[in-house]
Amino acid sequence: MNRRLALTICCGLLSLSVGSSARTQRGQERGQSTVRVETDLVTVDVTASDQTGNYVLDLRSDEFQLLEDGKPKKIDFFSVTDEATLSRPLAVVFALDLSGSLRPDETATLRQAAMKFTELMKGDAVVAALTFNYDIKVIQGFTDDASRVERAFSKATQFEGSTRIYDAIDRSITMLTKQAPKQRRGRTLRRVVVVISDGFDSASVIDKRELIRRAQVAAVTVYTVTLPSYMLSATHSGERVITPLDAMRIVASTGGRDFAANLSDFTPIFRALAEEIRASYVLAYYPEVRDGKFHELRVQTNRAGVRLRASRNGYTAPTQGQ
């Protein structure tokens, strides 16, 4: 695995997702000033695209249908970010694969990348970082202080051992649900995990189905950046082979995407993730039941030819007294 590539990608992703988050937003945010701040608000992040894969950015709230256990629900909160802006507040965990080895000359590259990584860290976003190999280490809790992230990455120098991707994602979900703020300036944060790895797990212990359930219940979107060591198939140039992480389907199940890294040009990866965030819609409602049970969610649209990817397909209702 190319560690220089991993850290360079990590820098670029944060620069786009965090550095852009302070821009102004156009779009409807119905009831933003009157929406109640309650923990039982059920939020779904949705990405829309046409049949050719281009993002659809002009859907209205009345073109969405939100169903709970097959029954239509009133959308109490709707937000959309247009093509030219990116103002959705974010809570991001970067999970970096450190299995293998790091050459001494790459240590300097790591520190330089961390500095660049934090230069544009501003706006309504908080970021945390962890590393994983045979062990999982949180190297920085959630912060909007660029210097703290820089110092944390300068200490990530142990590149060795086996790989625990699934356990690292699970730890990231726990951090997002228990440690990240839920709102900033009255706006709900979108929860995102960005995993940078070769896609091959060798040591995780968590049940994979349980991991998908936890991610969906927490409305966490998982993005992966797959490094070139696991990128190309033997028969189709530029086509990446399926990894165990792909087969698990946690990325697809949470509305995320995988980005195959290219040694010669990282720009398309950075641009693609930024476009993902720009293209997202937020739908939310207040559930009527408080039975502590899991309820199925489905989002659909009545506009022909539009495909939707949602961050969750269900939620666990609160219980009476919560």
C-alpha positions as CSV (number, residue, x, y, z in Angstrom):
1,M,0.0,0.0,0.0
2,N,1.3,3.5,-0.9
3,R,1.2,5.5,2.3
4,R,2.2,8.7,0.6
5,L,-0.9,8.3,-1.6
6,A,-3.1,7.6,1.4
7,L,-2.2,10.7,3.3
8,T,-2.3,12.9,0.2
9,I,-5.8,11.7,-0.6
10,C,-6.8,12.3,3.0
11,C,-5.6,15.9,2.8
12,G,-7.5,16.6,-0.3
13,L,-10.7,15.2,0.9
14,L,-10.7,17.2,4.1
15,S,-9.8,20.4,2.2
16,L,-12.9,20.0,0.0
17,S,-15.4,18.7,2.5
18,V,-14.4,21.0,5.4
19,G,-12.9,24.0,3.7
20,S,-16.0,24.5,1.5
21,S,-18.5,24.1,4.3
22,A,-18.6,27.8,5.3
23,R,-20.0,29.0,1.9
24,T,-23.5,30.3,1.6
25,Q,-26.4,28.1,0.8
26,R,-29.2,28.5,-1.7
27,G,-32.2,26.3,-1.4
28,Q,-35.2,25.8,0.7
29,E,-34.9,25.1,4.4
30,R,-38.5,24.9,5.4
31,G,-39.0,25.8,9.1
32,Q,-35.3,26.2,9.8
33,S,-36.0,28.8,12.5
34,T,-38.8,26.9,14.1
35,V,-37.7,23.3,13.9
36,R,-37.6,21.8,17.4
37,V,-34.2,20.6,18.6
38,E,-35.0,17.1,19.7
39,T,-33.0,13.9,19.6
40,D,-35.9,11.9,18.1
41,L,-35.9,13.9,14.8
42,V,-35.3,11.2,12.1
43,T,-33.0,12.6,9.4
44,V,-32.2,11.0,6.0
45,D,-29.5,12.3,3.6
46,V,-30.4,11.6,0.0
47,T,-28.3,11.9,-3.2
48,A,-30.2,12.0,-6.5
49,S,-28.8,11.2,-10.0
50,D,-30.2,10.6,-13.5
51,Q,-29.8,7.5,-15.6
52,T,-26.4,8.6,-16.8
53,G,-25.0,9.2,-13.3
54,N,-25.3,13.0,-13.3
55,Y,-26.5,14.6,-10.1
56,V,-30.0,16.0,-10.0
57,L,-30.0,19.2,-8.0
58,D,-33.4,20.8,-8.5
59,L,-35.8,18.4,-6.8
60,R,-38.5,20.0,-4.7
61,S,-39.7,18.7,-1.3
62,D,-43.1,17.8,-2.9
63,E,-41.2,15.5,-5.4
64,F,-40.0,13.3,-2.5
65,Q,-42.0,10.7,-0.7
66,L,-40.8,9.4,2.7
67,L,-42.3,6.2,4.0
68,E,-42.1,4.6,7.4
69,D,-43.0,0.9,7.4
70,G,-44.7,1.5,4.0
71,K,-46.8,4.4,5.2
72,P,-46.3,8.0,3.9
73,K,-44.9,10.5,6.4
74,K,-45.1,14.3,6.4
75,I,-41.6,15.8,5.7
76,D,-41.2,18.3,8.6
77,F,-37.8,19.5,7.4
78,F,-36.3,19.8,3.9
79,S,-32.9,21.2,2.8
80,V,-31.1,21.2,-0.5
81,T,-27.7,22.5,-1.5
82,D,-27.3,23.8,-5.0
83,E,-24.5,23.1,-7.5
84,A,-22.4,26.2,-6.7
85,T,-22.5,26.0,-2.9
86,L,-21.6,23.8,0.0
87,S,-22.8,24.8,3.4
88,R,-24.0,21.6,5.0
89,P,-22.3,21.3,8.4
90,L,-20.4,18.1,8.7
91,A,-19.0,15.7,11.3
92,V,-16.3,13.6,9.6
93,V,-14.1,10.8,10.8
94,F,-11.1,9.9,8.6
95,A,-10.0,6.3,9.1
96,L,-6.6,5.7,7.7
97,D,-5.1,2.2,7.0
98,L,-1.6,2.0,8.5
99,S,-0.9,-1.7,7.9
100,G,2.3,-2.4,6.2
101,S,5.4,-0.2,6.6
102,L,6.4,3.4,6.2
103,R,9.9,4.3,4.9
104,P,11.8,7.0,6.8
105,D,11.6,9.4,3.9
106,E,7.8,9.1,3.9
107,T,7.6,10.4,7.5
108,A,8.4,13.9,6.3
109,T,5.7,13.5,3.6
110,L,3.2,12.5,6.3
111,R,3.9,15.7,8.4
112,Q,3.8,17.9,5.3
113,A,0.5,16.3,4.3
114,A,-1.0,16.9,7.7
115,M,-0.1,20.6,7.5
116,K,-1.7,21.0,4.1
117,F,-4.6,18.8,5.3
118,T,-5.5,21.4,8.0
119,E,-4.9,24.6,6.2
120,L,-8.5,24.9,5.0
121,M,-10.2,23.4,8.0
122,K,-12.8,26.0,8.8
123,G,-16.5,26.6,8.7
124,D,-19.3,24.6,10.3
125,A,-17.5,21.2,10.4
126,V,-15.8,19.1,13.0
127,V,-13.3,16.4,12.2
128,A,-11.8,13.4,14.0
129,A,-9.2,10.9,12.8
130,L,-8.2,7.4,13.7
131,T,-5.7,4.9,12.3
132,F,-6.0,1.2,12.1
133,N,-3.9,-1.9,11.4
134,Y,-4.0,-4.7,14.0
135,D,-5.0,-2.0,16.5
136,I,-7.4,1.0,16.2
137,K,-6.2,4.3,17.6
138,V,-8.1,7.5,17.8
139,I,-5.4,10.1,17.1
140,Q,-7.6,13.1,17.3
141,G,-11.1,13.6,18.7
142,F,-13.6,16.0,17.1
143,T,-12.2,19.4,16.6
144,D,-12.4,22.5,14.4
145,D,-8.8,23.5,15.4
146,A,-6.5,22.9,12.5
147,S,-3.3,22.8,14.6
148,R,-4.6,19.9,16.7
149,V,-5.2,17.8,13.6
150,E,-1.8,18.6,12.3
151,R,-0.1,17.5,15.5
152,A,-2.1,14.3,15.5
153,F,-1.1,13.3,12.0
154,S,2.6,14.1,12.7
155,K,2.5,11.3,15.3
156,A,1.1,8.6,13.0
157,T,4.3,6.8,12.3
158,Q,3.6,3.1,13.0
159,F,2.8,1.4,9.7
160,E,2.7,-2.4,10.3
161,G,0.6,-5.4,11.0
162,S,-2.8,-6.7,9.9
163,T,-5.9,-4.8,8.8
164,R,-9.2,-4.2,10.8
165,I,-11.3,-2.1,8.4
166,Y,-14.7,-3.2,9.7
167,D,-13.8,-2.6,13.3
168,A,-12.4,0.8,12.4
169,I,-15.7,1.7,10.7
170,D,-17.5,0.5,13.8
171,R,-15.3,2.7,16.0
172,S,-16.0,5.7,13.7
173,I,-19.7,5.2,14.0
174,T,-19.5,5.1,17.8
175,M,-17.5,8.3,17.7
176,L,-20.0,10.0,15.5
177,T,-23.0,9.0,17.6
178,K,-21.5,9.5,21.1
179,Q,-18.9,12.2,20.7
180,A,-19.7,14.4,17.8
181,P,-22.0,17.4,18.2
182,K,-25.5,16.8,16.7
183,Q,-25.9,20.4,15.7
184,R,-23.9,23.6,15.0
185,R,-25.7,26.9,14.9
186,G,-29.0,25.2,15.0
187,R,-28.3,23.0,12.0
188,T,-28.1,19.2,12.0
189,L,-24.6,17.8,11.1
190,R,-24.3,15.3,8.4
191,R,-22.3,12.2,9.7
192,V,-19.6,10.9,7.4
193,V,-16.8,8.3,7.6
194,V,-14.0,8.4,5.0
195,V,-12.0,5.1,4.9
196,I,-8.7,5.1,3.0
197,S,-7.4,1.6,2.5
198,D,-6.7,-1.1,0.0
199,G,-10.1,-2.7,0.8
200,F,-8.9,-5.9,2.3
201,D,-9.7,-6.8,5.9
202,S,-7.8,-9.5,7.7
203,A,-8.5,-9.2,11.4
204,S,-11.9,-7.6,12.3
205,V,-14.2,-9.3,14.8
206,I,-17.5,-7.3,14.4
207,D,-20.4,-9.0,12.6
208,K,-20.7,-7.4,9.2
209,R,-24.5,-7.3,9.2
210,E,-24.5,-5.7,12.6
211,L,-22.1,-3.1,11.3
212,I,-24.5,-2.2,8.5
213,R,-27.4,-2.0,10.9
214,R,-25.4,0.3,13.2
215,A,-24.4,2.6,10.4
216,Q,-28.0,2.9,9.1
217,V,-29.5,3.5,12.5
218,A,-27.0,6.3,13.1
219,A,-27.5,7.8,9.6
220,V,-23.8,7.6,8.9
221,T,-22.6,7.7,5.3
222,V,-19.5,5.7,4.5
223,Y,-17.2,6.7,1.7
224,T,-14.1,4.7,0.7
225,V,-11.0,5.5,-1.2
226,T,-9.5,2.3,-2.5
227,L,-5.7,2.5,-3.2
228,P,-4.1,1.3,-6.4
229,S,-2.7,-1.8,-4.8
230,Y,-6.2,-3.2,-5.1
231,M,-7.5,-1.2,-7.9
232,L,-7.2,-2.8,-11.3
233,S,-8.6,-6.0,-12.7
234,A,-6.6,-8.2,-15.0
235,T,-9.0,-7.8,-18.0
236,H,-10.4,-4.3,-18.0
237,S,-8.1,-1.3,-17.9
238,G,-9.1,1.2,-15.3
239,E,-11.7,-1.1,-13.8
240,R,-11.2,-2.0,-10.1
241,V,-11.7,-5.5,-8.9
242,I,-14.3,-6.2,-6.1
243,T,-12.8,-6.1,-2.7
244,P,-14.2,-7.8,0.5
245,L,-15.3,-4.3,1.6
246,D,-17.3,-4.0,-1.6
247,A,-18.9,-7.4,-1.1
248,M,-20.0,-6.4,2.4
249,R,-22.0,-3.5,0.8
250,I,-21.7,-1.1,3.7
251,V,-20.9,1.8,1.3
252,A,-24.0,1.1,-0.9
253,S,-26.2,0.5,2.1
254,T,-25.4,3.9,3.6
255,G,-25.7,5.9,0.5
256,G,-22.0,6.4,0.0
257,R,-19.6,5.8,-2.9
258,D,-16.2,4.2,-3.5
259,F,-13.5,6.2,-5.2
260,A,-10.7,4.3,-6.9
261,A,-7.4,6.2,-6.4
262,N,-5.2,7.0,-9.4
263,L,-1.5,7.4,-8.8
264,S,-1.2,10.2,-11.4
265,D,-4.1,12.5,-10.5
266,F,-6.1,12.8,-7.2
267,T,-8.2,15.7,-8.4
268,P,-11.1,13.7,-9.7
269,I,-11.5,12.0,-6.3
270,F,-11.6,15.3,-4.4
271,R,-14.0,16.8,-6.9
272,A,-16.3,13.8,-6.8
273,L,-16.6,13.8,-3.0
274,A,-17.3,17.6,-3.0
275,E,-20.0,17.0,-5.7
276,E,-21.5,14.3,-3.5
277,I,-21.9,16.7,-0.6
278,R,-23.2,19.5,-2.8
279,A,-25.8,17.2,-4.3
280,S,-27.3,16.0,-1.1
281,Y,-30.8,16.6,0.2
282,V,-31.8,16.4,3.8
283,L,-35.3,15.1,4.7
284,A,-36.4,14.8,8.3
285,Y,-39.6,14.2,10.3
286,Y,-40.8,13.6,13.8
287,P,-41.9,10.0,14.4
288,E,-45.2,9.4,16.0
289,V,-44.4,6.1,17.7
290,R,-42.1,5.6,20.7
291,D,-41.9,1.8,21.0
292,G,-38.1,1.3,21.0
293,K,-38.4,-0.9,17.8
294,F,-36.7,-0.7,14.4
295,H,-38.8,0.9,11.7
296,E,-38.2,0.6,8.0
297,L,-37.6,3.8,6.0
298,R,-37.8,4.3,2.3
299,V,-37.4,7.5,0.2
300,Q,-38.7,7.7,-3.4
301,T,-39.4,10.4,-5.9
302,N,-42.2,10.8,-8.5
303,R,-39.8,12.4,-11.0
304,A,-39.2,9.9,-13.8
305,G,-35.6,8.7,-14.5
306,V,-34.2,9.8,-11.1
307,R,-32.4,7.4,-8.8
308,L,-32.0,8.0,-5.1
309,R,-29.3,6.9,-2.6
310,A,-30.3,7.3,1.0
311,S,-28.1,7.2,4.1
312,R,-30.4,4.8,5.9
313,N,-33.2,2.4,5.4
314,G,-34.5,2.4,9.0
315,Y,-34.3,3.8,12.5
316,T,-34.8,2.7,16.0
317,A,-37.6,4.6,17.7
318,P,-37.2,6.1,21.2
319,T,-39.0,4.5,24.1
320,Q,-41.6,6.1,26.3
321,G,-40.0,8.5,28.7
322,Q,-37.0,9.3,26.6
